[in-house]
Amino acid sequence: MAYKALYRKYRPSTFEEVVGQKHVVMTLQNAIKNNKLAHAYLFCGPRGTGKTSVAKLLAKTINCTSENKPCGHCANCIDIQESTHPDVVELDAATNNGVDEVRELIEKVKYAPMQGKYKVYIIDEVHMMTSSAFNALLKTLEEPPEYCIFILATTEPHKVLPTIVSRCQRFDFNKVSVPVIKERLRYIVGQEGITCDDDALQLIAELAEGGMRDALSVLDQCIAYSQNNITAEDVSTVYGIATNAEKLDLLKAVRNKDVQKSMAMVNDFSGRGIDLQRLTLDLINLCKETVIYSYSGKGNLLEKTTVAQAEDLLRNFTSDELLKCIDYLMDTTGKYKDSSDSMSYLEVCLLKMMNIAGQKTESQETKAFFAVNRPEPVNVPVTRTVKAEPEPVKEEPQEIIEEKPVEPEKNEVVEEKDPLPMLKAVKNLSDENFYDILSKSVKALKEADLPKWKKVIERRDVDSMAVTSMLNGSYMMAESEKDIIAVVEDRLTADNINELSNLAKLEKIVEEEFGCHKNVVAVTREQQTYLINYFRSRKSQPAPVQETVEEKEEKEPEKNKTIEKLTEIFGKDGFDIVED
């Protein structure tokens, strides 16, 4: 006998075997039980979620001659299962989508069923039908004979005419969740006598992307590759994806700022044919689920990772660091569509992630500051009662000794700590500071130094790579003899560049390329627009008028006369003079 694919072999034969569509199954079972069948159904949902299988089950159930329906043993059930029943017609609208095919179908509808109780027409991919074919079907679909039922299946319901949809009962099939697919796969490999790692089952379930049929097709291919013992490495090899263990190793290398290992792993992934765009999405999901676990502490919310893996990642990253990593990874996925070199974008993204790994957030720095600089309690004078030694003849009263707080000596210098540097490690300039830089900037100087700035961006030696990689896509907004204002893509990148330790490294690189020291500050494009408008408005304002010495001397006699008159009226101390 010819080999039968797993998705055909394990196609549901009863409603109980349908996976992940409980709401559809329960509604149809109740309709059959209460004899309230509709004349037309519209099954919508992603591929491989069971639309055609449920349609066949409905046809089998309403035509089954046994008490337990569907029995799977009567003539009707067997014929429908083998697609040979004369009263159950399956039509593929992708190839039979013309008006002539529909008219032929309508002609046959009027004939009574030959073998079963109902005639069932299953039209798959119904959205592929032409408008004229839809219009020809309308009347029949609205008022078919009582023995006729139409079941329309589609993956794109928005392409079906509203007049067709309004004549059907609509059922939306959902994507099957990863845990449900995994359990079904575990049952099937057990039935087939195949050994399969739990990690391999997880990987196959994720590859299916919500489709049970796709999961069985992947499993079939993995069985052909590795015979009776499937591991996660086998699935990774067949489908070109990285395992969770490899992704965790990559993130750990990022956390340890191991540039050599990180770049080597990316090269290895690319050489093995692993889709780097999919790898980026997998890293996002891994970080996201770890943050969810850190906030909730509930392992049942994890789908693409395990509790052990999430806890392992949390030992290396804080939740805030993971969220920043997600920002960088999501920003990189948006750039892939316009690039032919995904590898470079991923490498730069990992370098940016290395730069934020281990950095304290403002809230963490605030806590650290108050932990070190916790205010001491106020020294309140303490009254202590001390008993003096009694004399042999006369008992002395208790002596009260008052302790005074210890004060520093006059010559001792008490060092006061300034909390600002510890709380704020990012360079921030005021509008006035920016205005001063822009006022002193020279356009010709900036244009002459553009090649030098390009060299700064392209620096990729080990010491400078972590800083200069953040400058990709940046440009100089303004340059003066002492300052440079650089424009970068986003707020997170600007904050990382303006971080004092990074800024010191960057200014050293600039000094090497420019031949002189320059103070650098990074801004976003939105800030650039604001600064330009602010600079122009300040420039357009008239300069304040200052009085000359002669004008002041002319006003002085008048002022003295006024004081004399006020003294005569109110007395010498009877008024105050307030200057404007």
ROLUM-668309 format. One record per residue (C-alpha): residue in three letters; x, y, z. Coordinates in steps of 0.25 Angstrom, whole numbers, plus 2048, in hexadecimal, padded with zeros to 3 digits. Layout:
ALAXYZ ...
END
This chain:
MET800800800 ALA80580E7FD TYR80A817808 LYS7FF82080D ALA80482E812 LEU802831821 TYR7F883C81F ARG7EF833817 LYS7F1827820 TYR7EE82F82C ARG7E2837826 PRO7D7838831 SER7CD82D82F THR7C483283A PHE7C1840840 GLU7C883C84D GLU7D583B845 VAL7D5849840 VAL7E0851846 GLY7DE86084B GLN7D0863845 LYS7C7860851 HIS7BE86B84E VAL7BB867840 VAL7BA858844 MET7B085B84F THR7A7864847 LEU7A685A83C GLN7A384E845 ASN79885584C ALA79285983E ILE79284B83A LYS78D846847 ASN781850847 ASN77F84E838 LYS78285D835 LEU78B85C82A ALA78D868821 HIS78D867812 ALA79A86E810 TYR7A7870818 LEU7B3878816 PHE7C087381D CYS7CB87D81E GLY7D987C823 PRO7E887A821 ARG7ED86E819 GLY7EE861820 THR7E486482B GLY7DA859827 LYS7CF86081E THR7CE855814 SER7CF84A81F VAL7C4850827 ALA7BC85181A LYS7BE843817 LEU7BA83F825 LEU7AD847824 ALA7AA840817 LYS7AD83281D THR7A583582A ILE798839823 ASN79982E819 CYS79D823823 THR793817824 SER798812832 GLU794817840 ASN7A281C844 LYS7A4827839 PRO7AE827832 CYS7B1818834 GLY7BC817829 HIS7B7809825 CYS7AA80B81D ALA7AA80C80E ASN7A781B80F CYS7B381E818 ILE7BD816811 ASP7B981C803 ILE7BA82A808 GLN7C782780F GLU7CD822802 SER7C682E7FA THR7BE8247F1 HIS7B08277F7 PRO7A682C7EC ASP79F8367F5 VAL7AB83D7FB VAL7B28457F0 GLU7BF84C7F3 LEU7C28587E9 ASP7CF85F7E9 ALA7CB86E7E5 ALA7DA8717E2 THR7D98697D5 ASN7C98687D3 ASN7C68777D5 GLY7BF87A7C9 VAL7B087D7C7 ASP7AE8707BE GLU7B38677C9 VAL7A986E7D3 ARG79E86C7C9 GLU7A185D7C8 LEU7A185C7D7 ILE7938637D8 GLU78D85A7CE LYS79184E7D6 VAL78C8547E3 LYS77D8527E0 TYR77F8427DF ALA77C83B7EC PRO7888347F3 MET78B8267EE GLN79181F7FA GLY791828806 LYS78783180D TYR78D83E809 LYS7958437FD VAL7A184B802 TYR7A98547F9 ILE7B78587FF ILE7BD8637F7 ASP7CB8667FB GLU7D38737F9 VAL7C58797F6 HIS7CC8877F5 MET7D28837E8 MET7C58837E1 THR7C288E7D7 SER7B78997DA SER7AE8937CF ALA7AF8857D5 PHE7AC88B7E3 ASN79F8927DD ALA79B8857D6 LEU79C87E7E3 LEU7948887EB LYS7868847E9 THR7898757EB LEU7918787F8 GLU7868807FD GLU77A8767FB PRO7808687F8 PRO77885B7F9 GLU776856807 TYR77F84A805 CYS78B853800 ILE796859809 PHE7A1862804 ILE7AE86380B LEU7B786E806 ALA7C686F80B THR7D087A80A THR7DC88080F GLU7D988E80B PRO7CA89180F HIS7CC8A080C LYS7CC89C7FD VAL7BF8957FD LEU7B389D7F9 PRO7AB8A3805 THR79E89E7FE ILE7A48907FF VAL7A989180D SER79B897812 ARG79588A80D CYS79E881815 GLN7A087D824 ARG7AF881826 PHE7B987A82E ASP7C787F831 PHE7D2875833 ASN7DD87983B LYS7EC87683B VAL7EF86A843 SER7F886E84F VAL806868851 PRO80386085D VAL7F7859857 ILE7FF85684A LYS80A851853 GLU80184785A ARG7FB84284D LEU808840847 ARG80D838854 TYR80082F852 ILE80482D843 VAL812829845 GLY80E820850 GLN804819847 GLU80F81883C GLY81A813846 ILE82381E844 THR82C82484E CYS82C83484E ASP83283E858 ASP82984785F ASP831853859 ALA82F84D84B LEU82084D84D GLN82185B852 LEU82885F846 ILE81F85883C ALA81385E843 GLU81986C842 LEU81C86A833 ALA80E866830 GLU809874833 GLY7FC870838 GLY7F986682D MET7F7857832 ARG7F9852823 ASP80685A822 ALA80B85482F LEU80884682A SER80F84981D VAL81B84E824 LEU81B84182D ASP81A839821 GLN82783F81B CYS82F83E828 ILE82B82F828 ALA83182D81A TYR83E83481E SER84082E82C GLN83882182B ASN83381D839 ASN83B827842 ILE838836840 THR840840847 ALA83F84F848 GLU84C850840 ASP846847835 VAL83A851834 SER84385D833 THR84C856828 VAL840853820 TYR839860821 GLY84586A823 ILE84186F830 ALA84987283D THR84586A84A ASN841871857 ALA84F86D85D GLU856874852 LYS84E880853 LEU851881862 ASP86087F85F LEU85F88B856 LEU858894860 LYS86288F86B ALA86E893862 VAL8678A1860 ARG8668A286F ASN87489F871 LYS8788A9865 ASP87F89D85E VAL8808A4850 GLN88889884A LYS87F88D84F SER87289584B MET87789883D ALA87C88A83B MET86E88483F VAL86788E835 ASN87188982A ASP86E87B82E PHE85F87D82D SER86088381F GLY86987881A ARG85F86E81F GLY854875817 ILE84D879823 ASP843885820 LEU849891828 GLN83C898827 ARG83588D82D LEU84088C838 THR83E89A83B LEU82F89883D ASP83288C846 LEU83B89484F ILE83089E850 ASN827893855 LEU83188D85E CYS83489B865 LYS82589E865 GLU82189186C THR82C892876 VAL8278A087A ILE81989B87B TYR81E890884 SER82689A88D TYR81A8A388F SER80F898891 GLY81888C896 LYS80E88388F GLY814878886 ASN80687587F LEU808882877 LEU81487D870 GLU812877862 LYS82087885B THR829876867 THR82986E874 VAL82A873882 ALA83886E884 GLN83C876877 ALA83588287C GLU83C88188A ASP84987F883 LEU84888C87B LEU843894887 ARG85089088E ASN858897883 PHE84E8A3880 THR8458AC887 SER8378AE882 ASP83A8BD87E GLU8468B8876 LEU83E8AD86F LEU8338B886B LYS83E8C1865 CYS8448B585E ILE8358B2858 ASP8358C1854 TYR8428BF84C LEU83E8B2846 MET8308B7842 ASP8378C383B THR8408BA834 THR8348B182E GLY82E8BE828 LYS83C8C1821 TYR83D8B381B LYS8328B5810 ASP83B8C0809 SER8488B880B SER84F8AE803 ASP8598AB80E SER8518A681A MET85E8A1821 SER8648AF822 TYR8578B5828 LEU8578A9832 GLU8658AB836 VAL8648BA839 CYS8578B7841 LEU85F8AD84A LEU86A8B884C LYS85F8C2850 MET85A8B885A MET8688B5860 ASN8698C4863 ILE85C8C486B ALA85F8B7872 GLY8638BA880 GLN85F8C9880 LYS8568CD88C THR8498D4889 GLU8468E1890 SER83D8DA89A GLN8488D089D GLU8538DB89F THR8498E38A8 LYS8488D78B1 ALA8578D48B1 PHE8598E38B4 PHE8508E28C0 ALA8568D58C5 VAL8648DB8C5 ASN8608E98CA ARG8558E58D3 PRO8528F18DD GLU8578EF8EB PRO84D8F08F6 VAL84D8FE8FD ASN8568FD90A VAL84C901915 PRO853904923 VAL8518F792B THR84E8F893A ARG8548EC941 THR8538E894F VAL8608E3956 LYS8618DE964 ALA86E8E396C GLU8758DA975 PRO86F8DA983 GLU8778DF98E PRO8788D799B VAL8718E19A4 LYS8688EA99A GLU8618E698D GLU8638F0982 PRO8578F4979 GLN8588EF96B GLU8608F8961 ILE85A8FC954 ILE8648FD949 GLU85F90393C GLU8668FF92F LYS868909924 PRO869905915 VAL877904910 GLU87A910908 PRO8869118FE GLU892919901 LYS8939278FC ASN89F9238F3 GLU8989168EE VAL8939178E0 VAL8859108DE GLU88490A8D0 GLU87690C8CA LYS8729038BF ASP86B9098B3 PRO8608FF8AF LEU85E9048A1 PRO8698FD89A MET8648F08A0 LEU8568F289D LYS8588F888F ALA8638F1887 VAL85E8F787A LYS863904874 ASN85790E873 LEU85891C86D SER84E92786F ASP84892F863 GLU85193A866 ASN85D931865 PHE85992C858 TYR85693A853 ASP86593E857 ILE86A93384F LEU861936843 SER865944843 LYS874941843 SER872936838 VAL87993882A LYS87293181E ALA87F931816 LEU88692A822 LYS87C91F823 GLU87C91C814 ALA88B91B814 ASP88B91181F LEU88090881A PRO88A8FE815 LYS8908FE823 TRP8838FB829 LYS8818F081F LYS88E8EA824 VAL8898EA832 ILE87C8E382E GLU8848D8827 ARG88E8D5832 ARG88D8C7835 ASP8998C483E VAL8978BC84B ASP8988C8854 SER88E8D184C MET8848C7846 ALA87A8C7851 VAL8798D7850 THR87A8D9842 SER8708CF83E MET8658D7844 LEU8698E383A ASN8648DB82E GLY85B8E4826 SER85F8F182E TYR8648FE829 MET86990B82E MET85F916830 ALA869921834 GLU877922837 SER87F92D83E GLU88E92E842 LYS88B92784F ASP87D92084D ILE876916844 ILE867913844 ALA86490583E VAL85690183A VAL8538F283C GLU8478E9839 ASP83F8E7847 ARG83F8EC855 LEU8458DF85B THR8518E0852 ALA8538EF855 ASP8528EC864 ASN85C8E1863 ILE8668EA85B ASN8648F5865 GLU8678EC871 LEU8748F2877 SER87D8E5876 ASN8798E3867 LEU87A8F2864 ALA8898F2869 LYS88C8E7860 LEU8858EE854 GLU88C8FB857 LYS89A8F4857 ILE8978EE849 VAL8928FB844 GLU89F901849 GLU8A78F7842 GLU8A08F9835 PHE89E908835 GLY8AB90C83B CYS8A6914847 HIS89C912852 LYS88D914850 ASN88291385A VAL87790A854 VAL868909857 ALA85E900850 VAL85090484C THR8448FE845 ARG83E903838 GLU832908840 GLN83B910849 GLN84391583D THR83691B838 TYR833921845 LEU841927846 ILE84092D838 ASN83393483B TYR838939849 PHE84593F843 ARG83D946838 SER83394C842 ARG83E95184B LYS84595783F SER83995E83B GLN837965848 PRO83C973849 ALA847975853 PRO84497C860 VAL84798B860 GLN85199086A GLU85299E86F THR85E9A686D VAL8669AD878 GLU8619BA872 GLU8539B6873 LYS8559B2882 GLU85B9BF885 GLU8509C787F LYS8469BF888 GLU84E9C1895 PRO84A9D0898 GLU83B9CC895 LYS83C9C189F ASN8429CA8AA LYS8379D48A8 THR82D9C98AA ILE8349C58B7 GLU8349D38BD LYS8259D58BA LEU8229C78C1 THR82A9CB8CD GLU8239D88CF ILE8159D08CE PHE8189C38D6 GLY8259C68DD LYS8329C08DC ASP82E9B28E0 GLY8209B28DB PHE8229AB8CD ASP82B9A18C6 ILE8319A28B8 VAL82F9968AF GLU8389958A3 ASP83198F896 
END
